[in-house]
Amino acid sequence: MATDIIMPNLGFDVQQARLIEWVKKPGDTIKQGEILAVVESDKANVELESIASGVILEQLAEAGVEVPVGSVIARIGQATEMKTAAPTVQPAPSTPAARPEETSKTADVSPIARRLAEDNKVDLTTLTGSGPRGRITKEDVEAAIAKPATLAIPGQGAETGGVRALPKVRKAAREAGIDLATVLASGAHGVTTMADLETHQQLAKPVQPTPAAQPVIQAAPVAPATPSPMREGAQVIPLSRMRQIIGKRLSDSMREAPHFYVTGEFDLDSALKRLNTLPEPRPGVNVLIQYLAIQALRRVPALNATYENETLYRHDSVNLAVAVALEDGLLTPVLAGAERFSLEGLAQETRGLIQRTRANKLQPNDLQGGTFTISNLGVIRQVDQFTAVINPPQVAILAVGTVKQRPVVIDGGLHIHQTVHLTLSGDHRVVDGMHLGQFMAAFQAELDYFSK
């Protein structure tokens, strides 16, 4: 019996995701756990693993389209089922049939790479694939597009000036009477995208004059309003989808959740000396703070919670979300069941999670189910402390400043110790100041216990 592969839920309030690329094609064999496709959520690209072993009978969604969460995108079964399933497969209309003489060289091409190559008149037989088993990827085609100094426009010969854009963008520009050379490009390898064209149009849009039929009030003679001009030396940066989603969610969080904050300073001097006695590879101070926060949450479970649809959920497991900075935004991959790990185990698991995040190798489960977030700016020495916005539907977030030498008073004497400022943000709809204070006290108790 065939197994349905569905578009997974990739995070809180995610309704749909874009299917970027199929790694396997109908007729290929696949094992459970192998990568089937690459999917783009609101925040990141994730590799979708197969939940079954067998033969890919059919693919029900094309690469490059938005797919609702929960929709069936593929079916996997036995080779004997291929005969009945095969007729339902509709090949992507933009995928050209390979000529016999180039089949061997272009058979293993991702659909989005093939479509991009067709749009830009790139000969796939001249490319060497950088993907798995020599597969030609979108990045390979983009690199080929970026090489020539001139590009051909269908029906118009070659265009000089180094303007790179897909045919649909060129057509839209021609219809709008816009010279693409005047449009600021933000795509990979300097490609002008449709979003760049739309941004250019918005900036150039003239202000509509007041209708002549309603000259009731005589305005003072002032210069007519114009769109914000392009300042000399300035660059328009279109916001990425990730950046837009982050902005919306955090705006919603600040608007809906009444934030309040408590800050404490913690002396890490003895704890750092204890860390130095551990065998290599030693956990770092950031992992130590994560470990102590997890133990504190076990003492104060009110903060290990989520608030959704006016319902508060307190969780038994600490699913720790760790903020990881990327070029175009911030991701918070989740380490599920973080309370299970020792300090050394937590260091290993966290290291792997961060590496997968930066290498764009996250799995769908890596972005789901967080119950508490730690945001750490301690790598920047100038950031003593800061406040963080709660990551909904969680009810609290811990902001970690830099660890540095500071004066402390011990038994009436002045000493210089390594300290850190922690700021805890809470959602006042469901937690109180006492909960945040109890967390700080629990953190101190765990720090003292570790330092002995």
C-alpha positions in Angstrom: 0.0 0.0 0.0 1.4 3.4 -1.0 2.5 5.9 1.7 1.4 9.5 1.4 4.1 12.2 1.9 2.6 15.4 3.2 3.8 18.9 3.4 4.8 19.2 7.1 4.0 21.9 9.6 7.3 23.9 9.7 6.5 26.1 12.7 4.1 28.2 14.6 1.3 29.7 12.5 2.9 28.4 9.2 0.1 27.8 6.7 2.0 26.9 3.6 5.6 26.3 2.4 7.3 26.5 -1.0 8.6 23.3 -2.5 12.0 24.4 -3.8 13.4 21.3 -5.3 12.8 17.6 -5.7 15.9 15.6 -4.9 14.3 12.3 -6.1 12.1 11.8 -9.1 9.2 9.3 -9.9 10.6 5.8 -10.4 13.6 6.4 -8.1 14.1 4.1 -5.1 14.4 5.8 -1.7 15.0 4.6 1.8 13.4 5.9 5.0 15.3 8.9 6.2 16.8 9.8 2.8 16.2 13.3 1.5 13.2 13.5 -0.8 12.9 17.3 -1.3 14.0 20.7 -0.2 11.2 22.9 1.3 11.2 26.6 2.1 9.3 27.7 5.2 8.7 31.3 6.4 12.1 31.2 8.0 14.4 28.6 6.4 15.1 26.0 3.8 14.7 22.5 5.3 15.4 19.0 3.9 12.3 16.8 3.8 13.1 13.3 4.7 11.2 10.3 3.5 9.0 8.5 6.1 9.0 5.3 4.1 11.2 3.1 1.9 10.2 2.0 -1.6 9.8 3.5 -5.0 8.5 7.1 -5.7 5.2 6.4 -7.5 4.3 10.0 -8.2 4.9 13.7 -7.2 1.8 15.8 -6.8 3.4 19.2 -6.6 5.9 21.0 -8.8 9.1 22.6 -7.7 8.7 26.4 -7.1 5.1 26.4 -6.0 3.4 27.2 -2.6 1.9 24.1 -1.0 -0.6 24.2 1.9 0.6 22.4 5.1 -1.0 18.9 5.2 -1.3 18.5 1.5 -0.1 15.3 -0.1 3.0 16.0 -2.3 4.2 12.5 -3.2 3.4 8.9 -2.8 5.9 6.0 -2.1 5.1 2.4 -2.6 6.3 -0.8 -4.3 7.5 -1.0 -7.8 4.5 -3.2 -8.7 2.2 -0.2 -8.0 4.1 2.0 -10.5 1.9 1.0 -13.4 -1.3 2.3 -12.0 0.3 5.4 -10.4 2.5 6.4 -13.3 -0.3 7.7 -15.6 -1.4 10.3 -13.0 2.0 12.0 -12.9 2.0 15.3 -14.8 5.5 16.4 -15.9 6.3 20.0 -15.1 5.3 22.0 -18.2 8.5 24.1 -18.0 10.8 21.0 -18.2 12.0 20.6 -21.8 12.5 17.2 -23.2 16.1 16.3 -23.4 17.6 15.7 -26.8 19.1 12.1 -27.3 22.6 13.5 -27.6 22.4 15.3 -24.2 20.3 12.9 -22.1 23.3 11.5 -20.4 24.7 14.9 -19.4 21.4 16.6 -18.4 19.3 13.8 -17.0 20.2 14.7 -13.4 19.1 18.3 -13.2 16.8 19.8 -10.6 13.5 21.0 -12.0 14.1 24.6 -10.9 17.6 24.5 -12.4 16.3 23.2 -15.7 13.6 25.9 -15.8 16.1 28.7 -15.0 18.4 27.4 -17.7 15.7 27.4 -20.3 14.6 30.9 -19.4 18.2 32.2 -19.7 19.3 30.1 -22.7 21.9 28.3 -20.7 23.3 25.1 -22.3 23.1 22.5 -19.5 25.5 20.2 -21.3 28.3 22.8 -20.6 27.7 22.7 -16.8 29.2 20.6 -14.1 26.8 19.8 -11.3 27.8 20.6 -7.7 24.9 18.7 -6.1 24.8 15.2 -4.9 26.1 12.7 -7.4 26.9 15.6 -9.8 23.3 16.9 -9.9 23.0 20.3 -11.6 21.4 22.7 -9.1 19.9 26.2 -9.3 23.1 27.7 -8.0 25.1 26.1 -10.9 22.8 27.7 -13.4 22.9 31.1 -11.6 26.7 31.0 -11.7 26.6 30.3 -15.4 24.2 33.2 -15.9 26.6 35.5 -14.1 29.5 34.8 -16.3 28.7 36.4 -19.6 29.0 40.1 -20.1 26.0 40.2 -22.4 22.7 38.4 -22.2 20.3 37.6 -25.0 16.8 38.9 -24.9 14.3 36.6 -26.7 13.4 38.3 -29.9 15.8 41.3 -29.4 19.2 39.9 -29.7 21.9 40.7 -27.1 21.5 43.3 -24.5 24.7 45.0 -23.3 25.4 46.7 -20.0 25.4 43.6 -17.8 21.7 43.6 -16.9 20.6 40.1 -15.8 17.0 39.3 -15.5 14.5 36.5 -16.3 12.3 37.0 -19.4 9.2 37.6 -17.3 11.0 40.5 -15.5 12.2 41.9 -18.9 8.7 41.7 -20.3 7.2 43.5 -17.3 9.8 46.2 -17.5 9.2 46.8 -21.2 5.4 47.0 -20.6 6.0 49.5 -17.8 8.5 51.5 -19.9 11.3 51.0 -17.4 15.0 50.7 -18.3 16.2 47.7 -16.3 19.7 49.3 -16.1 18.1 51.8 -13.7 16.7 49.1 -11.4 18.7 48.1 -8.4 19.3 44.4 -8.5 19.3 42.3 -5.4 19.1 38.7 -6.8 21.9 36.2 -6.7 24.9 37.1 -9.0 23.3 40.5 -9.7 20.1 39.2 -11.2 17.2 41.7 -11.3 14.1 40.1 -9.7 10.4 41.0 -10.0 10.6 42.3 -6.5 13.3 44.7 -7.5 11.2 46.0 -10.4 8.2 46.4 -8.1 10.3 48.3 -5.5 11.6 50.6 -8.3 8.0 51.3 -9.5 6.9 52.2 -6.0 9.8 54.6 -5.5 9.1 56.2 -8.9 5.3 56.4 -8.5 4.1 60.0 -8.7 1.9 61.4 -6.0 -1.7 61.8 -7.2 -2.8 65.5 -7.3 -5.8 66.7 -5.4 -8.9 66.5 -7.7 -9.7 69.8 -9.3 -13.4 69.4 -8.4 -12.6 69.8 -4.7 -10.5 73.0 -4.3 -12.4 74.0 -1.1 -9.4 74.6 1.1 -6.5 76.7 -0.2 -3.3 75.1 1.0 -0.3 77.1 1.8 2.2 77.3 -1.1 4.5 74.4 -0.3 6.6 72.2 -2.5 4.5 69.2 -3.7 5.0 65.9 -1.9 7.2 63.4 -3.6 8.3 59.9 -2.8 11.4 59.6 -0.6 14.2 60.3 -3.1 17.1 58.0 -3.6 19.9 59.5 -1.6 23.3 59.6 -3.2 25.3 56.6 -2.2 22.2 54.9 -0.7 21.0 51.4 -1.7 17.5 50.1 -1.6 17.5 46.7 0.2 14.3 44.7 -0.5 13.4 42.8 2.6 13.7 39.0 2.3 10.7 36.8 3.1 12.4 35.7 6.3 12.9 39.3 7.4 9.3 40.2 6.6 8.0 37.2 8.6 10.3 38.0 11.6 9.1 41.6 11.5 5.4 40.6 11.5 5.7 38.0 14.2 7.7 40.1 16.6 5.4 43.1 15.9 2.4 40.9 16.8 4.3 39.7 19.9 4.9 43.3 21.1 1.4 44.3 20.3 -0.4 41.4 21.9 1.8 40.3 24.7 2.4 42.9 27.5 6.2 42.5 28.0 7.9 43.1 31.3 11.5 42.5 32.2 13.8 41.6 35.1 17.6 41.8 34.9 20.3 40.2 37.1 24.1 40.1 37.3 25.7 36.7 37.9 29.3 36.0 39.0 30.7 33.3 36.8 34.3 33.4 38.1 34.1 30.1 40.0 32.0 28.4 37.3 34.6 29.3 34.6 37.4 27.8 36.8 35.3 24.6 37.1 34.9 24.5 33.3 38.6 24.7 32.8 39.0 21.5 34.8 36.8 19.5 32.4 38.4 17.3 29.7 38.6 18.5 26.1 36.5 19.4 24.2 35.3 21.6 27.1 31.8 23.1 26.9 31.9 26.9 26.5 30.3 29.5 28.8 27.3 29.9 26.4 26.5 26.2 26.8 26.9 26.5 30.6 24.3 29.3 30.6 22.0 27.2 28.5 22.5 24.2 30.9 21.8 26.3 34.0 18.7 27.9 32.4 17.3 24.4 31.6 17.8 23.4 35.3 16.2 26.6 36.4 13.2 26.0 34.2 12.7 22.6 35.8 12.4 24.5 39.1 10.1 27.2 37.7 7.9 25.3 35.1 5.6 28.3 34.8 8.1 29.8 32.3 8.4 26.5 30.3 5.1 27.2 28.6 3.2 28.3 25.5 0.1 30.4 25.2 -2.1 29.7 22.2 -5.8 30.6 21.4 -6.2 31.9 25.0 -5.0 28.5 26.4 -1.9 28.1 28.5 0.1 25.0 28.1 2.9 24.0 30.6 5.3 21.5 29.1 7.1 18.6 30.8 10.0 18.7 28.4 12.2 21.7 27.9 12.3 22.3 24.2 15.1 24.9 24.1 15.0 27.3 21.1 18.5 28.8 20.5 18.6 32.0 18.5 21.1 31.7 15.6 22.0 34.8 13.5 22.1 34.4 9.7 22.7 37.0 7.0 19.1 37.9 6.4 17.5 37.2 9.8 17.4 35.2 12.9 16.5 31.5 13.2 15.5 29.7 16.5 16.1 26.0 15.9 14.8 23.8 18.7 16.7 21.3 20.8 13.8 19.0 22.0 14.0 17.4 25.4 17.1 19.5 26.4 16.7 18.4 30.0 17.9 14.9 29.1 21.5 16.0 28.4 24.5 16.5 30.6 26.5 19.6 30.2 28.9 17.8 27.8 26.0 16.2 25.9 24.2 19.6 25.6 27.4 21.1 24.1 27.5 18.4 21.5 23.9 18.6 20.6 23.8 22.4 20.4 27.0 22.5 18.3 25.4 20.1 15.8 22.1 22.1 15.7 23.9 25.4 15.0 26.0 23.8 12.3 22.9 22.4 10.6 21.3 25.8 10.8 24.1 27.7 9.2 24.6 25.0 6.5 20.8 25.2 5.7 20.4 21.5 6.7 17.6 21.8 9.2 14.8 19.2 9.3 11.1 20.2 9.8 11.2 19.0 13.5 14.1 21.4 14.2 11.9 24.4 13.8 8.9 23.2 15.8 7.7 22.9 19.4 10.0 25.4 21.2 9.0 26.1 24.8 11.7 28.6 25.8 14.2 30.7 23.9 17.7 31.9 24.8 19.1 34.9 22.7 22.8 35.4 23.3 24.7 38.5 22.1 27.6 37.8 24.3 29.9 37.4 21.4 29.9 41.1 21.0 31.9 42.5 23.8 30.2 45.9 23.8 26.7 44.4 24.6 26.5 44.4 28.4 22.8 43.7 28.4 19.7 43.9 26.3 16.0 43.0 26.2 14.6 40.4 23.8 11.1 40.2 22.3 9.2 37.0 23.2 9.0 34.4 20.5 5.3 33.4 20.3 3.6 31.3 21.4 6.3 31.0 24.2 5.8 33.1 27.3 9.4 34.0 28.1 12.8 34.6 26.6 16.2 35.0 28.2 18.7 37.6 26.8 22.3 37.0 27.5 24.9 39.8 27.4 28.7 39.5 27.2 30.8 37.9 29.9 33.5 40.3 31.1 35.5 41.4 34.1 33.5 43.7 36.4 33.9 45.0 39.9 32.0 43.0 42.5 31.7 43.4 46.3 32.3 40.3 48.4 32.2 40.5 52.2 32.8 44.2 52.0 35.8 43.9 49.7 36.1 45.0 46.1 37.1 42.3 43.6 37.3 41.9 39.9 35.3 38.9 38.6 33.9 37.6 35.3 30.2 38.4 35.4 27.2 38.3 33.0 23.9 40.2 32.8 20.8 38.2 32.1 17.5 39.9 31.2 14.3 37.8 31.3 11.3 38.9 29.3 7.9 37.6 30.4 4.3 37.7 28.9 2.3 39.4 31.7 -0.9 37.9 30.4 0.1 34.5 31.9 3.1 35.0 34.1 3.9 37.4 36.9 7.0 39.2 38.2 7.3 36.6 40.9 7.8 33.8 38.3 10.6 35.8 36.7 12.2 36.5 40.0 12.0 32.8 41.0 13.7 31.9 37.7 16.6 34.3 38.5 16.9 32.8 42.1 16.8 29.2 40.7 19.5 30.2 38.1 21.7 31.5 40.9 21.2 28.3 43.0 22.1 26.1 40.0 25.2 28.3 39.3 26.3 27.9 43.0 25.8 24.1 42.8 27.8 23.8 39.6 30.6 26.0 41.0 31.3 23.9 44.1 
